[in-house]
Amino acid sequence: MDLSKARWRKSSRSNSAGGNCVEVADNLTGVVGVRDSKDPTGPVLVFGPAAWRTFVAAVPAHN
């Protein structure tokens, strides 16, 4: 899968304290990429848009 055009952003649900950050690329057609911001060249999880929306809706917001 070609993720070279992915525009990564820090997830609004990430905990910036302690470096526990997840980056999300949701600008690609048909897929949403998720990676660890501490390892930008590491593995990427790929979700379909509907699966990603379901996941985000199920994760409670923590402030």
C-alpha atoms as a printed R data frame, in Angstrom:
   type eleno elety resid chain resno       x      y      z
1  ATOM     1    CA   MET     A     1   0.000  0.000  0.000
2  ATOM     2    CA   ASP     A     2   1.379  3.393 -0.985
3  ATOM     3    CA   LEU     A     3   1.204  5.810  1.942
4  ATOM     4    CA   SER     A     4   3.701  8.288  0.464
5  ATOM     5    CA   LYS     A     5   1.020 10.985  0.080
6  ATOM     6    CA   ALA     A     6  -0.288 10.567  3.634
7  ATOM     7    CA   ARG     A     7  -0.567 13.797  5.608
8  ATOM     8    CA   TRP     A     8   0.050 12.810  9.215
9  ATOM     9    CA   ARG     A     9  -1.422 14.745 12.147
10 ATOM    10    CA   LYS     A    10  -1.404 14.080 15.849
11 ATOM    11    CA   SER     A    11  -4.668 12.509 16.933
12 ATOM    12    CA   SER     A    12  -6.802 14.761 19.128
13 ATOM    13    CA   ARG     A    13  -7.200 11.735 21.397
14 ATOM    14    CA   SER     A    14  -3.465 11.316 21.975
15 ATOM    15    CA   ASN     A    15  -1.884 11.994 25.317
16 ATOM    16    CA   SER     A    16   0.896 14.483 24.603
17 ATOM    17    CA   ALA     A    17   2.275 14.103 28.130
18 ATOM    18    CA   GLY     A    18   4.875 11.389 28.212
19 ATOM    19    CA   GLY     A    19   5.137 11.135 24.435
20 ATOM    20    CA   ASN     A    20   2.181  8.761 24.010
21 ATOM    21    CA   CYS     A    21   1.137 10.143 20.644
22 ATOM    22    CA   VAL     A    22  -0.702  8.540 17.792
23 ATOM    23    CA   GLU     A    23  -0.646 10.089 14.340
24 ATOM    24    CA   VAL     A    24  -3.482  9.679 11.882
25 ATOM    25    CA   ALA     A    25  -3.551 10.126  8.114
26 ATOM    26    CA   ASP     A    26  -7.124 10.468  6.934
27 ATOM    27    CA   ASN     A    27  -6.516 12.256  3.643
28 ATOM    28    CA   LEU     A    28  -6.167  9.111  1.524
29 ATOM    29    CA   THR     A    29  -9.019  7.621 -0.468
30 ATOM    30    CA   GLY     A    30 -10.488  4.513  1.152
31 ATOM    31    CA   VAL     A    31  -8.014  4.125  4.029
32 ATOM    32    CA   VAL     A    32  -7.034  5.703  7.332
33 ATOM    33    CA   GLY     A    33  -3.468  5.182  8.507
34 ATOM    34    CA   VAL     A    34  -2.423  5.153 12.159
35 ATOM    35    CA   ARG     A    35   1.153  5.179 13.453
36 ATOM    36    CA   ASP     A    36   3.233  5.833 16.550
37 ATOM    37    CA   SER     A    37   4.634  9.369 16.375
38 ATOM    38    CA   LYS     A    38   7.834  8.196 18.072
39 ATOM    39    CA   ASP     A    39   8.476  5.791 15.169
40 ATOM    40    CA   PRO     A    40   7.407  7.548 11.940
41 ATOM    41    CA   THR     A    41   9.185  5.015  9.740
42 ATOM    42    CA   GLY     A    42   7.747  2.059 11.669
43 ATOM    43    CA   PRO     A    43   4.641  0.015 11.024
44 ATOM    44    CA   VAL     A    44   1.305  1.594 10.113
45 ATOM    45    CA   LEU     A    45  -2.107  0.197 10.934
46 ATOM    46    CA   VAL     A    46  -4.579  0.710  8.109
47 ATOM    47    CA   PHE     A    47  -8.343  0.896  8.593
48 ATOM    48    CA   GLY     A    48 -11.262  1.402  6.265
49 ATOM    49    CA   PRO     A    49 -13.037  4.719  6.900
50 ATOM    50    CA   ALA     A    50 -16.150  3.071  8.397
51 ATOM    51    CA   ALA     A    51 -14.073  0.905 10.744
52 ATOM    52    CA   TRP     A    52 -12.077  3.973 11.827
53 ATOM    53    CA   ARG     A    53 -15.250  5.980 12.576
54 ATOM    54    CA   THR     A    54 -16.588  3.067 14.632
55 ATOM    55    CA   PHE     A    55 -13.310  2.800 16.566
56 ATOM    56    CA   VAL     A    56 -13.112  6.546 17.299
57 ATOM    57    CA   ALA     A    57 -16.742  6.616 18.426
58 ATOM    58    CA   ALA     A    58 -16.051  3.755 20.848
59 ATOM    59    CA   VAL     A    59 -12.968  5.350 22.471
60 ATOM    60    CA   PRO     A    60 -13.934  7.524 25.425
61 ATOM    61    CA   ALA     A    61 -12.571 11.070 25.415
62 ATOM    62    CA   HIS     A    62 -10.063 11.623 28.222
63 ATOM    63    CA   ASN     A    63  -8.893 15.091 29.146
